[in-house]
Amino acid sequence: MEYEIRYRPSYSMLLVKLNVGETIVGEAGAMTYMSPTIDVRTRKREKSLLGTIGLSLLGRQSFFVNDYTAASGPGMVAFTSAPIGDMEVLEVAPGKGYIIQKNAYVASTENVDLDVQWQGFTKGLFGQGLFMIKVTGKGTLFINTYGAIDKHTLNSGETLIVDNFHLVAFSDTCQYRVKKFGGLKETIFGGEGLVTEISGPGDVYIQTKNVRELVDWLWTLLEPRVQSRAR
C-alpha cells in the first residue's frame, strides 16, 4: 500500500493507493473521493458491550469506521478532516502504541487496533466532550490536527503539562494524569479548566490551535445578532 499527504501543512489530504485485496480503515465521513473499484463496509469500532455502553454514556457519540477494500481492481481513497491543519503518520508496533484524541483519528491500516482508553481519562475529559482512544497493534496510523503539529520527545522523568483541547496524542509509554488548572481557563470556559500532566519517556503531539476557543470567538460575533432577532 502506498500513501502520500498532499497540500500540507494547512489543508492536508491523505491519498492512499490500494492493490487488489488491500484494505485501509478510515473514520466514517472522512472520505473525500475514491475509485469505483473500492468496496466499503461500515462498522462500530468497539470490542465489547462495555465499550459500547461507555461510549454512549460518557463519550455521547459512537465511533464508526469504514473499511475500504480494493475489490475489483487497484484503486485509491482520499481522506480529509474538518479542522484546517496538518496530518501526521505514526508507526504502531508491539510496545509502541499511542493514546489519541478521537477527533484526531483519520485512518489506519488493518492490523492497528483502536479501543477506548478508560483509565486516567474519566470525568474530566468526558465532561468536556473529549475522549481518548488507545491505539495498539502493528501498522500505520494517520492523525489530523487543528493548526500545526508541535511534537515533544520526553525523556524518562521529563514532564509536560498540556491543555486538553490542544492535546492530540502521546506514546502509551508515558505516564499521565488529568488535573484541574485554575485561573483564566475557568473564566473563559465557565468550567473546571482541565489539563493533562504527561511524563516521559515518549512522544507528545500538540495542536497549535484550539477548536473550542474558535467556537467561543465566533459566538462573540454571532450572539448579538441572535439576541437581536430573538427580541
Secondary structure, DSSP 8 states (H G I E B T S, - for coil): -EEEEESTTTB-EEEEEE-TT-EEEEETT-EEEE-TTEEEEEEE--SSHHHHHHIIIII-S--EEEEEEE-SS-EEEEE--SSSB-EEEEEEBTTB-EEEEGGGEEEEETTEEEEE--TT-SHHHHHTT--EEEEEESEEEEEE-SB-EEEEEE-BT-EEEEETTTEEEEETTSEEEEEE--SHHHHHHSS--EEEEEEBSEEEEEESS-HHHHHHHHHHHHHHHHHHHH-
